Amino acid sequence: MRVWADVYDAIGNRLGDGPIINIRAASVNRILDSIGDFAVEISGADGRALDLLQAERRIIVTVEENGRPREMLHGIVRNLVWNETEGGKTFTVSGPDILNELARANLFYNAVYNNLAAQTILNSVFTHTPAWEVVCTDGTLTTLAFNGASVFTVVREIAKTTGLHFRLEEGRRVLFDAMGDDSGLKIYQSSGRGSFSENPDIALITRLEYRINSENIANVVSPSGADYLSMGLIYGVPQASYAVQQLINEFGAVYYLADFQSIYEYGEIQAVLSYPNIEAASLSVPDQTAGANALYQAAATWLARNSQPQRFYGCTLKNIRQTMRPGQKAFLQYKGDAWQGETQTWPVDILGDLWVIRVTEQFNQSGLAVNLELSEIDQAEQNDDEFMASFMEEVNRLE
């Protein structure tokens, strides 16, 4: 196995008289619908590497196995830290992956996309970043408006409101579609399957991490767009998944969606979903209806993903030669006790294809290892900033 790093300036010119080879360790996090991060540890005696790896320069780490090179990570140098180890001094450079470039390109003002296909919007947005390529053939319609938004913000909002996904591919290339493509990877418990250990498409595990998150569950949701846009104009119109419901209270009419199976299991949990970028282009009925449809689509997507607890399965794999990416699916078979850190927990019985939510790939003196975070639900875990819901007691905001 060979591992090396090439360094580039911000506009893509390769720097130095050859690759950096004194790499002690490297790691990268790839996350569904998000910007990942990386870290690379290099011998402190490599003065040339230290000179090359200045702030905001780009780094590409390549791994070659069996004569087949592949890009392990592509990132932007933001931090440099010195380390004292038994083997001497090293330094670590870290930062976001190259997708962060899209967060630093802006559409500025009055970007309005009225009832347009995701493909059409993205092709327009990526004209602001000519070094980048977006691959999208999806015709899902949405209505959005932005002021001062970065290219990354627009990409993320299109995914959030259409139910589609995006991920970084090799180079400066973004794939944007429904995803769920088969990685070809099959993960089994090691017991009785040792003969498969040399097959790079079959991974063996003796331990499975398992946790459940129910913090963000809601099953009665009322979405709100810009300028108090609601789903009122499509109330009574047949929909593909959830019917639009109406509630009349002292503040007026509230339009919402409900998952009755979730209500039966967990009780009624209400939330208001805020979509400030879903804005009707005008007060005309067609434009208001397009806005209401976009609002419905966003809320229905959110409800489908958040009306049940989300279960996460984590496992560390060896002998994986492909680049695993979030948004793919992998087959998992495991029956037995699971773990949370050093604590053995309740039994798990899982058999089927799961979404790859997060991929952590690591290289060190022991070789390569890949940690996968898998789930039945196609979303990364939300944090407080991303969770835009409040209780239905605030329905006066919808007037």
C-alpha positions as CSV (number, residue, x, y, z in Angstrom):
1,M,0.0,0.0,0.0
2,R,1.2,3.5,-0.9
3,V,-0.2,6.8,0.5
4,W,0.8,10.2,-0.7
5,A,-0.5,13.8,-0.7
6,D,-0.4,16.5,-3.4
7,V,-0.8,20.2,-2.5
8,Y,-2.5,22.8,-4.7
9,D,-3.2,26.5,-4.5
10,A,-6.7,27.8,-4.3
11,I,-7.1,28.0,-8.1
12,G,-5.8,24.4,-8.8
13,N,-2.1,24.8,-9.5
14,R,-0.1,21.9,-8.1
15,L,2.7,23.1,-5.8
16,G,6.1,21.6,-4.9
17,D,8.4,19.3,-6.8
18,G,6.5,16.1,-6.0
19,P,4.1,14.6,-3.5
20,I,4.4,14.4,0.3
21,I,5.2,10.9,1.3
22,N,6.0,11.1,5.0
23,I,2.4,10.6,6.1
24,R,1.9,9.1,9.5
25,A,-1.9,9.0,9.6
26,A,-4.9,10.4,7.7
27,S,-8.6,10.5,8.3
28,V,-11.7,11.8,6.5
29,N,-15.4,12.1,7.5
30,R,-17.9,12.0,4.7
31,I,-21.5,13.0,5.7
32,L,-24.8,12.8,3.9
33,D,-26.0,16.2,2.8
34,S,-23.2,18.0,4.6
35,I,-19.6,19.2,4.4
36,G,-17.1,16.7,5.8
37,D,-13.7,17.2,7.4
38,F,-10.2,15.7,7.4
39,A,-6.9,15.5,9.3
40,V,-3.5,14.5,8.0
41,E,-0.5,13.8,10.3
42,I,3.0,14.3,8.8
43,S,6.5,13.8,10.1
44,G,7.8,17.0,11.7
45,A,11.1,16.5,10.0
46,D,9.5,17.1,6.6
47,G,10.2,20.8,6.2
48,R,9.1,20.8,2.6
49,A,5.7,19.5,3.6
50,L,5.4,22.2,6.3
51,D,6.3,24.9,3.7
52,L,3.7,23.6,1.3
53,L,0.8,23.1,3.7
54,Q,-0.1,26.8,4.3
55,A,-3.6,28.0,5.2
56,E,-6.2,27.7,2.5
57,R,-4.2,25.5,0.3
58,R,-5.8,22.3,-1.1
59,I,-4.6,18.8,-0.2
60,I,-5.5,15.6,-2.0
61,V,-4.5,12.3,-0.3
62,T,-4.3,9.3,-2.6
63,V,-4.2,5.6,-1.5
64,E,-2.9,2.9,-3.9
65,E,-3.7,-0.7,-3.2
66,N,-2.8,-3.5,-5.7
67,G,-1.7,-0.9,-8.2
68,R,-5.1,0.9,-8.1
69,P,-4.9,4.5,-6.9
70,R,-8.0,6.2,-5.5
71,E,-8.7,9.6,-3.9
72,M,-9.1,9.2,-0.1
73,L,-9.7,12.9,0.7
74,H,-9.7,16.3,-0.8
75,G,-9.7,19.2,1.6
76,I,-8.8,22.8,2.5
77,V,-6.0,23.4,5.0
78,R,-7.4,25.5,7.9
79,N,-5.6,24.4,11.0
80,L,-2.0,23.2,11.8
81,V,-1.1,21.7,15.2
82,W,2.2,20.3,16.4
83,N,2.3,16.9,18.2
84,E,4.9,15.3,20.4
85,T,4.9,11.5,19.9
86,E,7.2,8.6,20.9
87,G,8.5,8.6,17.4
88,G,9.3,12.3,17.5
89,K,7.5,15.5,16.5
90,T,4.7,15.5,14.0
91,F,2.3,18.1,12.8
92,T,-1.4,17.7,11.8
93,V,-3.2,19.7,9.2
94,S,-7.0,19.6,9.2
95,G,-10.0,21.4,7.9
96,P,-13.2,20.9,5.9
97,D,-13.5,18.9,2.8
98,I,-13.4,20.6,-0.6
99,L,-17.2,21.0,-0.6
100,N,-16.6,24.0,1.7
101,E,-15.7,26.0,-1.4
102,L,-19.4,26.1,-2.1
103,A,-20.0,27.8,1.2
104,R,-17.7,30.6,0.1
105,A,-19.4,31.4,-3.2
106,N,-22.5,33.6,-2.9
107,L,-25.6,34.2,-5.0
108,F,-25.9,37.7,-3.3
109,Y,-29.5,39.1,-3.7
110,N,-32.9,38.4,-5.3
111,A,-32.3,34.8,-6.3
112,V,-35.8,33.6,-7.1
113,Y,-36.7,30.1,-8.4
114,N,-40.4,29.8,-9.1
115,N,-41.8,26.3,-9.6
116,L,-38.7,25.0,-11.2
117,A,-37.1,21.5,-11.4
118,A,-34.2,20.8,-9.1
119,Q,-32.0,20.1,-12.1
120,T,-32.8,23.5,-13.6
121,I,-32.1,25.4,-10.3
122,L,-28.8,23.6,-9.7
123,N,-27.6,24.1,-13.2
124,S,-28.2,27.8,-12.7
125,V,-26.7,27.9,-9.2
126,F,-23.5,26.2,-10.3
127,T,-22.7,28.9,-12.9
128,H,-21.5,30.8,-9.9
129,T,-18.8,28.1,-9.3
130,P,-17.3,27.3,-12.7
131,A,-14.7,25.0,-11.3
132,W,-17.4,22.7,-10.0
133,E,-19.7,20.2,-11.7
134,V,-23.2,19.2,-10.5
135,V,-24.8,15.9,-11.7
136,C,-28.6,16.0,-11.4
137,T,-31.3,14.7,-13.6
138,D,-34.2,15.0,-11.2
139,G,-37.2,17.0,-12.2
140,T,-38.8,17.5,-8.8
141,L,-40.4,20.9,-8.7
142,T,-39.8,23.5,-5.9
143,T,-40.2,27.2,-5.2
144,L,-37.4,29.0,-3.4
145,A,-36.0,32.5,-2.9
146,F,-32.7,33.6,-1.4
147,N,-30.9,36.8,-0.3
148,G,-27.3,36.5,0.6
149,A,-27.2,32.8,0.4
150,S,-24.1,30.8,-0.4
151,V,-24.1,28.1,-3.2
152,F,-23.9,25.5,-0.5
153,T,-26.9,26.9,1.4
154,V,-29.0,26.8,-1.8
155,V,-27.9,23.2,-2.5
156,R,-28.8,22.2,1.0
157,E,-32.2,23.9,0.9
158,I,-33.1,22.2,-2.4
159,A,-32.3,18.9,-0.8
160,K,-34.2,19.7,2.4
161,T,-37.3,20.8,0.6
162,T,-37.4,18.1,-2.2
163,G,-36.4,15.0,-0.2
164,L,-33.4,14.6,-2.5
165,H,-29.7,14.2,-1.4
166,F,-26.3,15.4,-2.3
167,R,-22.7,14.2,-1.7
168,L,-19.2,15.0,-2.8
169,E,-17.8,12.7,-5.4
170,E,-14.1,12.6,-6.6
171,G,-12.7,16.0,-7.6
172,R,-15.0,19.0,-7.6
173,R,-18.1,17.1,-8.4
174,V,-21.5,17.0,-6.6
175,L,-24.0,14.2,-7.1
176,F,-27.6,15.3,-6.4
177,D,-30.4,12.8,-6.6
178,A,-32.6,10.4,-4.6
179,M,-29.6,8.2,-4.0
180,G,-29.9,4.8,-2.4
181,D,-27.5,3.3,-4.9
182,D,-26.2,-0.2,-4.0
183,S,-22.6,-0.1,-2.8
184,G,-22.3,-3.8,-3.3
185,L,-21.0,-4.1,0.3
186,K,-22.3,-6.9,2.5
187,I,-21.6,-6.9,6.2
188,Y,-22.0,-10.1,8.3
189,Q,-21.2,-11.2,11.8
190,S,-17.9,-13.1,11.7
191,S,-19.2,-16.3,13.2
192,G,-19.3,-19.1,10.6
193,R,-18.3,-16.8,7.7
194,G,-14.5,-16.7,7.9
195,S,-14.1,-18.0,4.3
196,F,-15.5,-14.7,3.0
197,S,-12.8,-12.5,4.8
198,E,-10.7,-12.1,1.7
199,N,-13.6,-10.8,-0.5
200,P,-13.4,-7.0,-0.5
201,D,-17.2,-6.8,-1.1
202,I,-17.9,-8.8,2.1
203,A,-17.0,-7.4,5.5
204,L,-16.9,-9.3,8.8
205,I,-17.7,-7.7,12.1
206,T,-17.7,-9.0,15.7
207,R,-19.1,-5.9,17.2
208,L,-21.9,-3.5,16.3
209,E,-22.5,-0.1,17.9
210,Y,-26.2,0.8,18.3
211,R,-28.0,3.9,19.5
212,I,-31.5,5.4,19.1
213,N,-32.4,9.0,18.8
214,S,-36.0,10.1,19.4
215,E,-35.3,13.7,20.4
216,N,-36.7,15.2,17.2
217,I,-39.8,13.1,16.8
218,A,-42.9,14.9,15.7
219,N,-46.1,13.5,14.1
220,V,-48.3,16.6,13.7
221,V,-46.5,19.3,11.7
222,S,-47.5,22.7,10.4
223,P,-45.1,24.2,7.9
224,S,-44.7,27.9,7.5
225,G,-43.0,29.7,4.5
226,A,-42.0,33.2,3.9
227,D,-44.7,35.9,4.3
228,Y,-46.9,33.5,6.2
229,L,-47.2,31.2,3.3
230,S,-49.2,28.1,4.2
231,M,-50.8,25.0,2.6
232,G,-54.2,26.6,2.6
233,L,-54.6,26.7,-1.2
234,I,-54.1,22.9,-1.5
235,Y,-56.3,22.0,1.4
236,G,-58.7,19.3,0.1
237,V,-56.5,18.4,-2.9
238,P,-55.5,14.7,-2.9
239,Q,-51.8,14.2,-2.1
240,A,-49.4,11.3,-2.5
241,S,-48.6,10.6,1.1
242,Y,-50.2,12.7,3.8
243,A,-53.6,14.6,3.5
244,V,-53.6,18.3,4.4
245,Q,-55.5,18.7,7.6
246,Q,-57.2,21.9,8.9
247,L,-57.5,23.2,12.4
248,I,-59.6,26.3,13.3
249,N,-58.7,28.1,16.5
250,E,-59.0,31.6,17.9
251,F,-56.1,32.8,15.7
252,G,-57.5,31.5,12.4
253,A,-56.9,28.4,10.2
254,V,-53.9,26.2,10.7
255,Y,-52.9,23.7,8.0
256,Y,-50.9,20.6,9.0
257,L,-49.9,17.1,8.2
258,A,-50.3,14.1,10.6
259,D,-48.8,10.6,10.8
260,F,-51.5,8.6,12.6
261,Q,-49.4,5.5,13.1
262,S,-46.8,7.5,14.9
263,I,-49.5,9.2,17.0
264,Y,-50.8,5.8,18.0
265,E,-47.3,4.6,19.1
266,Y,-45.9,7.8,20.7
267,G,-48.8,10.1,21.4
268,E,-49.4,13.4,19.6
269,I,-46.2,15.4,19.3
270,Q,-46.7,18.8,17.5
271,A,-44.2,21.0,15.8
272,V,-44.1,24.1,13.5
273,L,-41.6,23.7,10.7
274,S,-40.1,27.0,9.4
275,Y,-39.1,27.3,5.7
276,P,-38.2,30.9,5.2
277,N,-36.7,30.3,1.8
278,I,-40.0,28.9,0.4
279,E,-41.5,32.0,-0.9
280,A,-44.3,32.5,-3.5
281,A,-43.0,34.6,-6.4
282,S,-46.2,36.8,-6.4
283,L,-49.6,37.1,-4.9
284,S,-51.2,35.4,-8.0
285,V,-53.1,32.1,-7.4
286,P,-50.7,30.1,-9.6
287,D,-47.6,31.4,-7.7
288,Q,-49.2,31.0,-4.3
289,T,-50.2,27.4,-5.2
290,A,-46.7,26.6,-6.4
291,G,-45.4,27.9,-3.0
292,A,-48.0,25.8,-1.1
293,N,-47.0,22.7,-3.1
294,A,-43.3,23.3,-2.3
295,L,-44.2,23.7,1.4
296,Y,-46.2,20.5,1.4
297,Q,-43.4,18.6,-0.2
298,A,-40.9,19.9,2.4
299,A,-43.1,19.1,5.3
300,A,-44.1,15.6,4.0
301,T,-40.4,14.8,3.6
302,W,-39.6,16.0,7.1
303,L,-42.5,14.1,8.6
304,A,-41.6,10.8,6.8
305,R,-38.1,11.0,8.3
306,N,-39.0,12.2,11.8
307,S,-42.2,10.5,12.8
308,Q,-40.3,7.5,14.2
309,P,-37.1,7.2,16.3
310,Q,-34.0,6.9,14.2
311,R,-31.7,4.0,14.8
312,F,-28.0,4.2,14.1
313,Y,-25.7,1.2,13.6
314,G,-21.9,1.6,13.6
315,C,-19.3,-0.8,12.6
316,T,-15.5,-0.7,11.7
317,L,-14.4,-2.6,8.6
318,K,-11.1,-3.8,7.3
319,N,-10.1,-4.9,3.8
320,I,-12.5,-2.5,2.1
321,R,-10.9,-1.3,-1.2
322,Q,-13.7,0.8,-2.6
323,T,-14.5,4.4,-1.6
324,M,-17.7,4.2,0.5
325,R,-19.9,7.3,0.2
326,P,-22.9,8.6,2.1
327,G,-26.2,8.0,0.4
328,Q,-25.2,4.5,-0.7
329,K,-26.8,1.4,0.7
330,A,-25.1,-1.5,2.4
331,F,-26.4,-4.9,3.5
332,L,-26.1,-5.7,7.2
333,Q,-26.8,-9.0,9.0
334,Y,-26.3,-9.0,12.7
335,K,-28.0,-10.8,15.6
336,G,-26.8,-10.4,19.1
337,D,-25.8,-7.9,21.7
338,A,-24.9,-4.4,20.6
339,W,-22.6,-1.8,22.2
340,Q,-22.6,1.8,23.2
341,G,-18.9,2.7,23.7
342,E,-17.6,0.2,26.3
343,T,-21.0,-0.8,27.5
344,Q,-22.8,-3.9,26.1
345,T,-26.5,-3.1,25.5
346,W,-29.7,-4.8,24.4
347,P,-29.9,-7.4,21.6
348,V,-30.2,-6.3,18.0
349,D,-31.6,-8.4,15.1
350,I,-31.1,-6.6,11.8
351,L,-31.1,-8.0,8.3
352,G,-31.4,-5.8,5.2
353,D,-30.2,-2.9,3.2
354,L,-29.4,0.3,5.2
355,W,-28.5,3.8,4.3
356,V,-24.9,4.9,4.7
357,I,-25.2,8.1,6.7
358,R,-21.6,8.8,7.6
359,V,-18.2,7.3,6.4
360,T,-15.0,7.7,8.5
361,E,-12.0,6.4,6.6
362,Q,-8.7,6.2,8.5
363,F,-5.1,5.3,7.6
364,N,-2.3,4.7,10.0
365,Q,0.6,2.3,10.5
366,S,-1.9,-0.5,11.0
367,G,-3.4,0.1,7.5
368,L,-6.8,1.3,6.4
369,A,-10.0,1.0,8.3
370,V,-13.5,2.3,7.5
371,N,-16.2,3.1,10.1
372,L,-19.7,3.2,8.7
373,E,-22.8,4.8,10.4
374,L,-25.9,3.1,9.0
375,S,-29.6,3.8,9.4
376,E,-33.0,2.8,8.1
377,I,-33.8,6.5,7.7
378,D,-32.0,8.6,5.1
379,Q,-30.9,11.6,7.1
380,A,-27.9,12.5,9.2
381,E,-28.5,13.2,12.9
382,Q,-29.8,16.7,13.4
383,N,-28.4,19.2,15.8
384,D,-30.2,22.1,17.5
385,D,-29.4,24.6,14.8
386,E,-30.8,22.4,12.1
387,F,-33.9,21.4,13.9
388,M,-36.4,24.2,13.0
389,A,-39.5,23.1,14.9
390,S,-41.5,24.6,17.8
391,F,-44.7,23.5,19.5
392,M,-48.1,24.2,17.9
393,E,-48.9,26.5,20.8
394,E,-47.2,29.2,18.6
395,V,-49.7,28.9,15.8
396,N,-50.3,32.6,15.9
397,R,-47.1,32.9,13.9
398,L,-49.1,31.5,11.0
399,E,-51.6,34.3,10.8
